[in-house]
Amino acid sequence: METVAVLKKYSNRRLYDTEKSLYVTLAEVAEMIRGGRQVKVVDAQTKEDVTAFILTQVILEEAKSRKTLLPVPLLHLIIRFGDNLLVDFFENYLQQTIQAYVAQKTLFEEQFKQWIRSGVDLSEATRQSMGNLAGIQKLFDLNPFLKFGASDKQEEGGEESSK
């Protein structure tokens, strides 16, 4: 597993890759992350972790080239209601959504493992389900008010119904 790339941010806004001993741009930081690297950015003077600030700059620089980051009305709302709006969203809603997704994924994986362990033949279960659907189709065919598809065309001499 690769280690975290530690970058130092100097007062002149330059970023220094301590592993490779060279200066890097925000675009190069983005490429490092896209390549799977984790990045930590530390202020060279204060030793403060400024990773979130620098990663936000990376996102803003990339948005500048695309001419958009977020819709303007949303940006107005964020400014109007302050950063607490985003903090609440990410800490509460998004976190709960991700937790629910992970829980459902885990339940599905466990259910699937149980099916495999119990030897359930999924192809046989599918055939049985399709057989049940054929029975339902026969019920529809018996009811003259529920005729669908090809039977409509046959009754009207091959012309489509204008129902």
Secondary structure by P-SEA (a helix, b strand, c coil): ccccbbbbbccccccccccccccccaaaaaaaaaabbbbbbbcccccccaaaaaaaaaaaaaaaaacccccaaaaaaaaaacaaaaaaaaacaaaaaaaaaaaaaaaaaaaaaaaaaacccaaaaaaaaaaaaaaaaaaaaacccccccaaaaaaaccccccc
